[in-house]
């Protein structure tokens, strides 16, 4: 699947050759605050855990994977948008309920890039009839991500627990019917 550029950004699916970009993004403790409690992800973890996990859910025909987001003007890598079926790794996968997530470098925060990218990619998938629902999950205190969910016209669905690096964490689920 190819997704045309949006106003300021261009997109491509990330591959196993993008380990360095993933490591660069995950090396910032502030970026990782709500993911690993600020612990940077090592290059070894990227190679041994994250890249094999990415390979399992990447499906170019369906548009699933991590969508590399970069500036049109100079190709600067800003971050990624995740698309995969909700509960992909829980054994209760629903191909019509797609999870969306994002991770962007600090330099991209507050400029609307994550909202632009997530909205553009979701709209493309909706036109392709790839989903009935768009869902997202965030830690309860991750107000930046929750704000993006609301900007995407997602509404609060429920609170729950999610397994994090330090055990179960309080999360919120948001959803949008497409």
Secondary structure, DSSP 8 states (H G I E B T S, - for coil): ------SSEEEEE--GGGHHHHHHHHT-TTTTHHHHTT----HHHIIIIIHHHHHHH-BTTTTBEEEEEEETTT--EEEEEEEEEETTTTT--EEEEEEEEEEE-GGGTTTTHHHHHHHHHHHHHHHTT--SEEEEEEETT-HHHHHHHHHTT-EEEEEEEEEETTEEEEEEEEEEE-
